[in-house]
Amino acid sequence: MGKHSRPGPPNQPSRAVPRVDAGDPLAAYEKRRRPPLDVWRRHRPLYGGGGHLQPDTPRALEEWNGFSYEPAGTAANLAAAQRWVNEQTSADESAA
């Protein structure tokens, strides 16, 4: 392995950099508007700590607005927050 090779299996493309359409004149602009690692919705514990710790505590829900994450509400626990995140993901996949 070379000094600058990326970690992971060599037969899979990197997920860190989204693909850019060469024929689209606004591709560079759209690339900058994408959220980090294509995570459109996320949840954070209200009282700090790791996301997997204390699954019964409330969560802050955040949604990507094109420039940064903004508050979108709260969830009662980890399971409800994960349902909210997956709800958006499944709706995006069915629209495509």
Residue pairs with C-beta under 8 A, 6 or more apart in sequence:
6 14
8 14
15 37
15 38
16 37
18 31
18 34
18 38
20 27
20 28
20 31
21 27
24 30
33 66
33 67
35 64
35 69
39 64
40 63
40 64
40 88
40 89
40 92
41 61
41 62
41 63
41 64
41 72
41 84
41 85
41 88
41 89
42 61
42 62
42 69
42 85
43 51
43 59
43 60
43 61
43 62
43 75
43 78
43 81
43 82
43 84
43 85
44 51
44 59
44 60
44 62
45 51
45 53
45 54
45 57
45 58
45 59
45 60
46 57
46 58
46 59
46 60
46 74
47 54
47 57
51 78
52 78
55 77
55 78
55 79
56 77
56 78
57 77
57 78
58 74
58 75
58 76
58 77
59 74
59 75
59 77
59 78
59 80
59 81
60 71
60 74
61 71
61 72
61 73
61 74
61 75
61 81
61 84
62 69
62 70
62 71
62 72
63 69
63 70
63 72
63 88
73 84
75 81
75 84
